[in-house]
Amino acid sequence: MTETEAICLFKCLADKSRLQILKSLMIEDMYVERLSERLGITPPTVSFHLKKLTEANAVTSYKSQYYMMYHLNRKIFETPILEILKEKSDDADMQAQRDAEYRQKVIDTFFEYGKLKSIPAQLKKERIVLEVIAESFEFDRVYTEKEVNLLIADFYDDFCTIRRDLVSEKLLDRNTAGYWRVKSAGKDH
């Protein structure tokens, strides 16, 4: 189910009359007049709601003798909501572009000529700054504390704070042998 189809379905489900129609069709297939009698709403109103439910693919119809019968499309309701949320958003590329622009704006704000002007107070911005600094460390290499301090000092004089924050943000890890850059799941850098 695409994001657009899910939005259409969810909008349909946000109406009490439509939910009552779906509940009735769950019991048995029905025609407009039967649904009208059962739910106490006029046939034109039932037809209007059935049109919306059909557009959302929640209901299908077929001809039986003189009547147009409506049938609940059970398959559409078997899709777990988590599966819908996992679908790529129609706006995913635009969101990625906005994220990249935001990241670059933070970098431009806090770095000048490759040096960090100040540590951002906001955690999200600080994370971006720390990621930039972490990129100067190679993967699969162990650094001494002195090497770490020298690399960080190229960016900012308070290397102790940055080193501590790199470790707490899990961009660097350490043990008695030294420090190394952490490979984060799902990231390229």
N, C-alpha and C positions, 0 to 999 in steps of 0.2 A: 504494500500500500504506500503510495507516494505521500509526501507531506501535504500536497494540495488535496488529495483524496481524503486524508485523515482530517484536515480542517473542515472540509465539507460534511463529513460524517459527524464530527463532534458538534458542529453547529446544529445539525439535525437533531442530535440527541439532547440538545439543550432546550427542548420544548416538551412540556408535559403531555400534550395531546399526541405528539408523535411517539413518545415513549409508550403511551397507552395503546396506540395502534400496534406498535412492535410487540408489546406483551400479548395482545389479542392474536396477532399472527403467529406468535410462538406456539399457541395452542392449536390453531388450525388456519388453513388458507380461507380468506374471506373476500367478499365483494363489497363495494362501497356502501350499499344500503344496509348490509348486515353490520358493518363496522359503525355506521351512523346510529343504528338502533342500539347497539351494544354500548357505545360510548356516550350517547346522548348529545351528539353534535350533528350539525346539518351535513347532508351529503356533499354540498359544494366545499365545505370546510375539510371534510375527510379527503376529498379529491385533491384539494390544495396540498394537504400534508403528505398524501401518498406520492404526489408529483415530486415533492422535495426529497422524500425518502428514496424514491426511484433514482433521482439524480445523484444521490449519495451512494447508490448501489446497495442500500440496506434492504430494499424490497424489489422483487421482480414480479412480473405479471404474466398471465397466460389466459387464453380464452377457454371457457368451459360452458358449452351450450350458449345461453344468451348473456352470460355474465363474464366480465373481466375479473378474474380472480387474482388476488394479491398474495404473495408468498414471501415469507421472511428469508432473506439470504443469510443463512446461518454461518456460512463460511467466512463472511466478512467480520463477524463477531468473534471468531476463533483466533484472530490475529492478536497476539499479546501486545499490550501497550508498549512494553520495552522494545519490541521489534519495530514498532512505528517510530519510537524515539531514536533507534539506531540508524534509521534511514538517513541518507545524506540530505541535508537541508537544501532547499532550492536556493537559499541565500548563502550556502557554505563558502563559495568563492569570495563573495563580497565580505563576509565576516572575516575570512582569512586576510583579505586585503586591509580591512580596518584594523585588525590586530597588528599587522606588519607596520602600518602607518603609525599606530599608537606607540609601538615599540621604538620606532625610529625617532618619534617626537621626544620620548623619554631620554633616549641616548643623546639626542641633540641638546636637550635641556641640561643634562647633568655632566656631559663631557665637553671639554674644550681642548682642542689640540691633543687629544688622546689622554688627557688627564681628567680625573674625576674631580669636579668642583666641590661637591658635597654629597653626603649619603642621604638619599631620599628618606623622608619620614614615613611615606606610604609604603607598606610592605610589597605591593604589586610592583611599584616602580623600583624599589630596592632589589627585588628579585631580577628584574631586567638588567640593572646595573651589574649585579653579581654574575649573571650569565655572560655578560660581555667580558668581564675580568677573567672568568673561568675559561674562556676560549683561548687564553694565552698559555694554558696548561695542556700538555700533550696527554692523550690517553695512553694507557699501558706503560707509564713511566712513574717511578717513585721519586719524589722530591724531598730534599732535606728541609727542615724548617727555615734554614737560612735562605735556600733557593726560593722557597715560597715567599718569604718576606721581600726578597729582592724583586721578584716578579710583580708582586702587589705594589711595592713602593714606586714602580714605574707609573702606576695609576693614581695612587693616593698615599699620603704620608703616614696615616694611621693604619699601618698594615696589620696590626694586631686585631683591630675591630673587623676589618675586611676578612682576614683569615678565619676568625671565629664565625663570622656570618656565612662564609663559603661552606664551612663544615656544617653549621646548623641547618643550612638550606640544602644540604646533601649534594652540593656541587663538587665538593672535595671530601675525601674521607681520610682517616689517619689511623696509624697505630705506632708502635715503637720503631718500626722501620722507616716511617716518614709519611708523606702526604701523596695522594694520587687523585686524578680527576675521575669522577664517578660517571659511568655511562648510564644516562637516564633512559628509562623505558619509553619508547615511542618518539624519542628526539634524535635528531641527526648530529647534534653537536656535543 
